[in-house]
């Protein structure tokens, strides 16, 4: 019986595996595609390498969504295809697997491991459950609020890695073991979603904000301050946190309304932990110091040259130096997730360096040059949302914002609304794991598949676009943001 099952062909897997290969071949071997032309008449050609990067993009996207092989293995395919078809050199394709952003994710995951190993995770989880009580809806809301709040002062990747073991400890008390449940899906996917929602509110949540403001200053000539960004983004980010909570309570309503006796059990388990240990205290101090230094970089000029990846990797070295972690812990690092982001960085840089991303942006945005201001803004938001699910959100901003800011004056659209609408959608990629590190960290829970993440992400993305529509028509105008240019 077992051998018969083992020998059975997985037709569905074979179809989607073949689909990725067919899409690659159809694009790569097709005749040359026409140039993209912006409103000023400037031409952007799609080179052979650019067309090749789009082909790789389609192959990888198909395999990632349908998970025909482990997601980390699909990432390796990205590097292999670039090298074999001379889209980029092997050195260029594979060096991105050790990009500072990938190493930042690695160090963030190590912090999460430290929380778990030292017992800090359980201590925090039990205290939180003592506050929020036994209702699963309140447990979920409490987790979402804590996640979003932390992204105001630290990178959302580090927040997700820190919160993840906390959620594992909480889910262990749900009483279903490691079995996937609706509560588990909503808890972990929701954490990833609200980490993005919270990260748009300050410049500390992610690098995309600083990059966008830099482009805005170069093109428009006006600086956006830290507090101006937070003023306009805070209502959108926090409304999305509660909207997402309501969304998951509807589409993935927990099987249990309450977990009887949970508060008392959490109180008892917390008491059994005893006083905080020396190892927990040292770990907490190292983590706090790393977060503080990374946060102060935005305010203290002397710290700006200090690289955040180097800072957070210092914490990794200290954990092993002080024997909080040992060599066996390295075997528990989810290398599948690390490889996933290595591949995401590689395809992102490939699309950027070959000019394919710019070609896509110009072709998309010029379609709206005769549209109303409202349709144009939503068109930009949609494009950034789509691109940030496949490539780094910094790159999605970099390729779309300059083009959008050039087209905006023709339609009488104020540049501020272009900037903020783009930043909102760049922060919340709900479709693919590669869109943001919290997505991939949540996936490690094994509560959902990549296909499920994509399917639930479709209506969630629709809610996000609805929030943009509400922001540009009601919220931001009431707050004093110019939406259209004065005639």
N, C-alpha and C positions, 0 to 999 in steps of 0.2 A: 504494500500500500504506500509506504513511505517512498520507495524507489520510483513508483509510478508518478507520484506527485512531483518528485525531484526532476523527472524526465519530461514533465508537461511543459509545453511552450507557453510562455506568458505573452499572449497575442497583443494585449494592450500596451505592454512595455515595448514590444518590438515595433509597434506602429509609431509610437511617439519617439522612439529612438531613431527610427528611419526618417521621421518628419524633420527632425533637427538637421540631419545630414542632407536631405533633399533641399531644404530651405537654404542651407549654406551653398550647395552646388548651384542652385537656381540663381542666386544673387552673384556669387563670385564669377561664374562663367558667362554671365549675361553680357551683352554689348554695353559699350559706354553709356552712362546716364547723362542727361542734359544738366547744364550748370544751374545753380541757384542764383537768382538775381535779386538784390535788395532794392528798396524804393529809390535809392540814389543811382541805380544802374550798375553797381559793382557786381562782378561775376565771381562766383565761388564754384570751382570745378570739383568734381568727384573723381579723384585719381584711382588707379587700380588698387593702391593700398587702402584708400578710403572705402572703396566698394568691398574690399576684403574684410575690413574691420566690421562693416555692417553685416556681412555674411557670418562672421564669427559670433557677433552679437545675437543673431537669430538662432544659431545652433545652440549657444550656451543658454539663452533665455528659454528655449523649448525644453531642454534637458533639466534646467533648474525647476521650472514650473511643475513638470510631470515626474521629476525625481527618478529618472530611468536608471541612473547610477548614483552613488553617493555624491552629494553636492560639492564636496571637496575635489572629487575626481573630475567633475565637469569643469572645475576651475583649472585643473591641470591641462585639460583639452584646449582651453583658451590660449595658454602659452604655447602648446605644441602646434596648434594651427597657425599661429602668427609666425613661428619659426619655419615650419615646413613650407608654407606658401609665400614666404618672404614678404609678409605684410609689415613686420618689424623684425629686427635682428633678435636672435635668441637672448642675447644679453639684455636688450631693452625689454623684451616680453617677460622675462623671468625675474628681473631685478625688482619689478613692482610687487612681487610676492613678499619682499622684505621692506616694503615702503614704510616710512615712519608711522603712517596711519595703521598699518597692519600690526606693527609692534606695539602701538598704543592699545589696540584691542587685546593683544596677548597679555600685556601687563594688567589691563583692567580685569581680565578673566582670572589672573593670578590673585588679584585682590579679593575677588569673590571666593576663591578657594581658601584664602586665609580666614575670611569670615566664617566659613563652614568648619574648617579644621580646628580653629581655636575655641569655637563655641559661641562667638559673638552673634552669629546668625540666630541661634536658638534663643539667646538671651533677649535680642531685639524682637523676635517673632512673638515670644510669650508675652512680653510687655505690651506689644501692640494689640494682641488678642484680648488682653485684660481690659484694654480701653474700648475697642470697637465692639466687643461682645460676641454673641453666638449667631447672629443673622449673617448668612452668606453674602447678602447684598451689601451689608455694611462692611464686612471684611474686605470685599472687593473694592469698594469705594475708598476705604482707608488705605489700601495698598496703592491705588491709583493716585490719591492725593499726595502721599509720601513720595512716590516716584516723581511726579511732576514737580513738586516743591524742590527736591534735591537737584533737579536739572537747572535750577536758577543759579546755582553756585558751583556746579561741576559738570564736566562733559557728560552727555547723555549715555555714552558708551560705558563710562566708569559707573554711572548710576545704575544702569541695567545689570552690570556685572556684580554690583554690590547688593542690589535688591533681589536678584535671581535666587541666591541661596535662601534668602528670607522667605520667598514664596514657596520654595521647596519644603521648608520646615513647616510652613502653614498648611500646605496641601497634604502633608503627611498626617495631619490631624483630621483631615476630611473623612478618613475611614475607607478609602477605596484603593489603598496601596499605590502602586505606580500606574494603575490602569487609567487610560484616557477617559475623561469625563467632560461634560459640558462646562462644569465649574473649572476644571483644569485648563481647558482650552481658553475660556474667557479670561482667567486669571493671568496666564502667561502671555497670550496674544495681546491682551489689554495692557499689560505692563509695557510691552514694546511700543504700542500705539501711543500711550500717554507720555512715554519718555520723549517721543518726538514732539508731542503737543507742548509739553513743558519747556523743551529746549529752544523753542522759537522766541521765548520771552526775554531772555538776556543774551548778551554776547558770550557768556560763559558756557552756555549749553552746547555749543558746537562752533566749528570754525566758519561755517557758511555765512554767518552774519557779518563777520569782519570782512570777508572777501566781497560780499555784495555791497557793503558800504564803501569799500575801496573803489569798486567800479563806478558806483554812483557819484562819488566825489570827482573822479577823473572825467566822467562824461558830462555831468550836470554842473559841477563846480560848487556844490554845497555839501557840507559835512552833516552827517546824522550822528547825534550824540548817543551815548550809552542809554541815557534816561529817556530820550525821545523814542528810541527803538522800543524800549520796555513799555512806554506809555501806550503805544498803538498795538503792541503785540499781546500784552497781558490779557485784555478782555477776550481776544480770539483764542489764545492758548487755553485759558481756564474754562471758557465755555465748551471748547472741544473736549476737555477732560471729562466734563459731566455728560456731554452728548455721547461720548464713547462708552461711558459707564452705562447709560441708558440703552445704547445700542446692544451691548453684550448681554444686558439683563433681558432683552427681548429675544435676540436671535440664538443665544446660548444660555438660556435661563438655567441656573444651577438645579441639579436634581433634588437638592435638599434646601429648604428655606432656612433651617437652623441646624446647628450642630449641637445637640443637647449636651449640657455640662461642659462645653468648651472653655468658658471663662474660668470655671473652677479648676479644670484640668490644666489650663495655661498657668494659673496662679500656683498650683502645686508643683508643676515642672520647673517653673521659675525659681521657686524656693529650693528645690533639689539641686539647682545649679550652684547655689551658695554664692559667696562673694566673688567679685571679679578677680581672675587670676593674674599673675605677673605677665604671663605670655599674652593674654588677651589685652592687657593694658599696653604692652609694647607694640603689639600689632595695631591697635587703635591709634596710638600716637604716630606711628609711621604713616598710616593711611591719612590721618588728619593733616599731617605736615605736608604730604604730597598734594592733597586737595587744596590746602591753603596757598601753597606756592603757585600752583597752576591758576588759581582764581585771582591772585594778586597781580599776575602778569598783565591784566587788562587795566590796572590802576597805577602800578608802580613802574615808571619808565625804565629804571635800572634792571627790572626783571623781564622786560619784553624780549631781549635777545635770548633768554633762557628757553630752550625747546621743551615743550610740554611732554613729548615722548621720552626725552632723556630724564625728566623729573620723575615720571611715573615708573620708568624702568629702574631708577634708583631704589624705589620701594621693593621691586622684585628682588634685586640683589641683596638688599638688607634682610628680607624674609629668609633667604637661604643662608646668609652669613650668620644670622642670629639663631639659626636652626628652628625657626618657626615652621618652615617647610624643609623637606629633604628631597633627594633625587627621585624617590618613588612617586612623589607628588607630580613630577613632570609627566609621568605616564598617564595621569588623569586629566591633562590639558586636552580639551576637545579640538584636536588638530583638524578635524573635518571643518569646524567653524573658521579656524585660522586660514586654512587653504581657501575656503569660500571667499573670504575677503581679499586674499591675495589675488585670486582670479578676478574679483570685482574691480580691484585697482588696475589690474593689467588691461582689461577690456575698456575701462574708463579712459586710461591714458592713451590707449590705442585709437579710440574714436576721436579723442582730442587732438593727438599729434598728427593723425592722417588727414584731418580736416573734415572727417565725416560728420562729426557732431555739429560743426558750424553749418555745413551744407543742410543738415536736417533742420536746424533752427531757422535758417533763412527761408527755406521752402515752406515751413509750417507758418511762420509769422506773417509772411507776405500775403498769405491767403486772407488775412484779416485787415488788410490796408484800407479796404473800402467798407469795413463793418462799423457798427455803432461802437461807442466807447465801452459799453458794457460787455458786448461780445468779444471785443479785442482783449479786455482785461481777463475775462474767463478763458479765452484762448491761450493766453500766455501762461496763466495758472495751470491749465490742463497740460500744456507741453512740459513745464517744469516738473509737475507731478509725475508725468509719465517717464521722463528722462531720469529723475532722481531714483526711480525704482530699479534702474538698470546700471547707472553709473554713479559715482560719488556725487553727493548733492552740491559740493563745491563746484564740480565741473558742470553740473546742470545749470547752476547760476551763471557760471563764467561764459557759457556758450549762448545762453538765451537773453540775459539781461542787457548786454550791449546792443544787440539787435533790436530788442523791444524798445529800448530808450531812444533809439534812432527813429523808429516808426511812430512812436507815441505822439510827437508834436503834430504829425500830419493829420491825426484824428482828434486833436485837441484834448489829449489825455495827459494829466499831470504826472510827472515822473515819480513822485512819492508813492502813488498808489501802485505803480508798476513794481517798484522795489519791494514794498511790504507784501503785496499779493504773491510775488514770487517766493519770498522768504517763508511765507506760511506753508505753501505746498511743498517746498523743498525740504521742510522739516518733518513731513509726515508721509513717508512712503509706505503704504499699507498693502502693496501687492506682492512684492518679492523679498526674500530674505536678504538679498544683496543690497537692498535699498538703504539699510541702516544696520549698524552693529547690534542694537537692541533686538531687532527681528531675529537675527541668527542666534543670539544668546538665549532668547525665549525658546527657539526651536530645540535647543539641547534638552528641554524638559521631556521631549518625546510625547507631548500631549496632542500634537497636531502634525499633519503632513504639510509639505510645501503646497500641494494642491488645495488643501483646506485653507491655508493662509491666504492664498490667491483669491479663492472664492469669497471668503468673508471680507477680504480687502476691497472687493468691487463695490458693495454698498457703502462701506466705510469711506471709500474715496468719493463716492457720490455725496455723502454727508459733508465731506471736506469742501467740495466745490460749492455746495449750498451755503456753507459758512462764509466762503469768499464772497458769494453773491450778497449775503446779508451784510457783510462788513463794508463792501464798497457802496451799497445803496443806503444803509442806515447807520451802522455803528461808527465808521470812520468819519463820515460827514458831520455827525453830531459831535465828534471829538475835535473837529476843526481841521481835519486833513483835506487838502484840495484834491478833488477827483478829476475835474476837467479844468482846462486852461481858460482863463478869462479872455473873452473876445474883445 
